[in-house]
Amino acid sequence: QVQLVESGGGLVQAGGSLRLSCAASRRTFTFYTMGWFRQAPGKERVFVATFGPSTGNVYYADSVKGRFTFSRDNAKNTVFLQMNSLKPEDTAVYYCAAGQSAPTTLTAVNYWGQGTQVTVSS
């Protein structure tokens, strides 16, 4: 059973910062590539950031480039999403995702976390 456990969401004012965490088992962290998606109210779930294990590059949605940073702690089987300069339009449920390849699309995701709410007030 693959479990992805997210934490770190909350309420923040525009311009503020939050850091999301997603912890997985060693097996999941080894055999899957992890990333982040988000779903705003009434909208589709969309890609935010992930890591390409074959390239070593980190990929971001255009809407978060320069503000969000994806990172990994291999020793803790955990990925992070540092979110700075938050905007009201960043308000969404953020989901951790695991895929057999870098999860940049919904169809590339094999497993989802439970989601964590991020609310940015203006």
C-alpha positions as a Markdown table, in Angstrom:
| # | Residue | x | y | z |
|---|---|---|---|---|
| 1 | Gln | 0.0 | 0.0 | 0.0 |
| 2 | Val | 1.4 | 3.3 | -1.1 |
| 3 | Gln | 0.8 | 6.1 | 1.4 |
| 4 | Leu | 1.7 | 9.7 | 0.9 |
| 5 | Val | 1.3 | 11.9 | 3.9 |
| 6 | Glu | 1.1 | 15.6 | 3.4 |
| 7 | Ser | 1.4 | 18.4 | 5.9 |
| 8 | Gly | 2.1 | 22.1 | 6.1 |
| 9 | Gly | -1.0 | 23.8 | 4.6 |
| 10 | Gly | -2.8 | 26.6 | 6.2 |
| 11 | Leu | -3.9 | 30.2 | 6.0 |
| 12 | Val | -1.5 | 32.9 | 5.0 |
| 13 | Gln | -1.7 | 36.5 | 3.8 |
| 14 | Ala | -0.7 | 37.5 | 0.3 |
| 15 | Gly | 3.1 | 37.8 | 0.1 |
| 16 | Gly | 3.6 | 35.2 | 2.8 |
| 17 | Ser | 5.2 | 31.8 | 2.7 |
| 18 | Leu | 4.4 | 28.2 | 3.5 |
| 19 | Arg | 6.3 | 24.9 | 3.2 |
| 20 | Leu | 4.5 | 21.7 | 2.3 |
| 21 | Ser | 5.9 | 18.3 | 3.2 |
| 22 | Cys | 5.0 | 14.9 | 1.8 |
| 23 | Ala | 6.4 | 11.8 | 3.5 |
| 24 | Ala | 6.5 | 8.4 | 1.9 |
| 25 | Ser | 7.8 | 4.9 | 2.6 |
| 26 | Arg | 11.3 | 4.0 | 1.6 |
| 27 | Arg | 9.9 | 1.7 | -1.1 |
| 28 | Thr | 7.7 | 4.4 | -2.6 |
| 29 | Phe | 10.5 | 7.0 | -2.5 |
| 30 | Thr | 12.8 | 4.6 | -4.3 |
| 31 | Phe | 10.5 | 3.2 | -7.0 |
| 32 | Tyr | 8.3 | 6.3 | -7.7 |
| 33 | Thr | 8.9 | 9.9 | -8.6 |
| 34 | Met | 7.1 | 12.4 | -6.5 |
| 35 | Gly | 5.6 | 15.7 | -7.3 |
| 36 | Trp | 2.9 | 18.3 | -6.5 |
| 37 | Phe | -0.4 | 19.2 | -8.0 |
| 38 | Arg | -3.1 | 21.6 | -6.9 |
| 39 | Gln | -6.8 | 22.0 | -7.3 |
| 40 | Ala | -8.6 | 25.3 | -6.9 |
| 41 | Pro | -12.3 | 25.5 | -6.1 |
| 42 | Gly | -14.3 | 24.6 | -9.2 |
| 43 | Lys | -11.2 | 24.0 | -11.3 |
| 44 | Glu | -9.3 | 21.0 | -12.5 |
| 45 | Arg | -6.4 | 19.5 | -10.7 |
| 46 | Val | -3.2 | 20.8 | -12.3 |
| 47 | Phe | 0.6 | 20.2 | -12.1 |
| 48 | Val | 2.7 | 22.3 | -9.9 |
| 49 | Ala | 6.2 | 20.8 | -9.6 |
| 50 | Thr | 8.2 | 17.6 | -9.8 |
| 51 | Phe | 11.7 | 16.2 | -10.2 |
| 52 | Gly | 13.0 | 14.4 | -13.2 |
| 53 | Pro | 15.2 | 11.6 | -12.0 |
| 54 | Ser | 16.7 | 10.9 | -15.4 |
| 55 | Thr | 17.7 | 14.6 | -16.0 |
| 56 | Gly | 18.2 | 15.8 | -12.4 |
| 57 | Asn | 16.1 | 18.8 | -13.3 |
| 58 | Val | 13.1 | 20.2 | -11.4 |
| 59 | Tyr | 10.1 | 21.2 | -13.4 |
| 60 | Tyr | 7.6 | 23.9 | -12.5 |
| 61 | Ala | 4.3 | 25.1 | -13.8 |
| 62 | Asp | 4.7 | 28.6 | -15.3 |
| 63 | Ser | 2.4 | 30.1 | -12.7 |
| 64 | Val | 4.7 | 29.2 | -9.9 |
| 65 | Lys | 8.2 | 29.6 | -11.4 |
| 66 | Gly | 10.4 | 31.9 | -9.4 |
| 67 | Arg | 8.2 | 31.6 | -6.3 |
| 68 | Phe | 7.9 | 27.9 | -5.5 |
| 69 | Thr | 10.9 | 25.6 | -4.8 |
| 70 | Phe | 10.7 | 21.8 | -5.0 |
| 71 | Ser | 13.2 | 19.8 | -2.9 |
| 72 | Arg | 13.8 | 16.3 | -1.6 |
| 73 | Asp | 15.3 | 14.8 | 1.6 |
| 74 | Asn | 16.3 | 11.3 | 0.5 |
| 75 | Ala | 17.3 | 10.3 | 4.1 |
| 76 | Lys | 13.7 | 11.1 | 5.3 |
| 77 | Asn | 11.8 | 9.9 | 2.2 |
| 78 | Thr | 10.2 | 13.3 | 2.0 |
| 79 | Val | 9.6 | 15.9 | -0.6 |
| 80 | Phe | 8.9 | 19.6 | 0.0 |
| 81 | Leu | 7.3 | 22.5 | -1.7 |
| 82 | Gln | 8.5 | 25.8 | -0.4 |
| 83 | Met | 6.0 | 28.5 | -1.5 |
| 84 | Asn | 7.0 | 32.1 | -1.3 |
| 85 | Ser | 5.4 | 35.3 | -2.5 |
| 86 | Leu | 2.0 | 33.6 | -2.2 |
| 87 | Lys | -0.9 | 35.1 | -4.1 |
| 88 | Pro | -4.7 | 34.7 | -3.6 |
| 89 | Glu | -4.8 | 32.7 | -6.8 |
| 90 | Asp | -2.5 | 30.1 | -5.2 |
| 91 | Thr | -5.4 | 29.1 | -3.0 |
| 92 | Ala | -6.1 | 25.4 | -3.6 |
| 93 | Val | -5.9 | 22.0 | -2.2 |
| 94 | Tyr | -2.3 | 20.8 | -2.8 |
| 95 | Tyr | -1.8 | 17.1 | -3.5 |
| 96 | Cys | 1.3 | 15.1 | -3.3 |
| 97 | Ala | 1.6 | 12.6 | -6.2 |
| 98 | Ala | 3.7 | 9.6 | -7.1 |
| 99 | Gly | 4.3 | 8.2 | -10.5 |
| 100 | Gln | 6.5 | 5.7 | -12.2 |
| 101 | Ser | 7.8 | 8.6 | -14.3 |
| 102 | Ala | 8.0 | 12.3 | -13.4 |
| 103 | Pro | 4.3 | 13.1 | -12.7 |
| 104 | Thr | 3.7 | 16.2 | -14.8 |
| 105 | Thr | 0.2 | 15.1 | -16.0 |
| 106 | Leu | -2.8 | 13.5 | -14.2 |
| 107 | Thr | -2.4 | 10.3 | -16.3 |
| 108 | Ala | 1.2 | 10.0 | -15.1 |
| 109 | Val | 0.1 | 9.8 | -11.4 |
| 110 | Asn | -0.2 | 6.3 | -9.8 |
| 111 | Tyr | -0.9 | 7.5 | -6.3 |
| 112 | Trp | -2.2 | 10.6 | -4.6 |
| 113 | Gly | -1.9 | 12.0 | -1.1 |
| 114 | Gln | -5.0 | 13.1 | 0.8 |
| 115 | Gly | -4.4 | 16.8 | 0.0 |
| 116 | Thr | -3.7 | 19.8 | 2.2 |
| 117 | Gln | -5.5 | 23.1 | 2.0 |
| 118 | Val | -3.6 | 26.3 | 1.3 |
| 119 | Thr | -5.6 | 29.5 | 1.6 |
| 120 | Val | -4.0 | 32.9 | 0.7 |
| 121 | Ser | -5.9 | 35.9 | 1.8 |
| 122 | Ser | -5.7 | 39.3 | 0.1 |
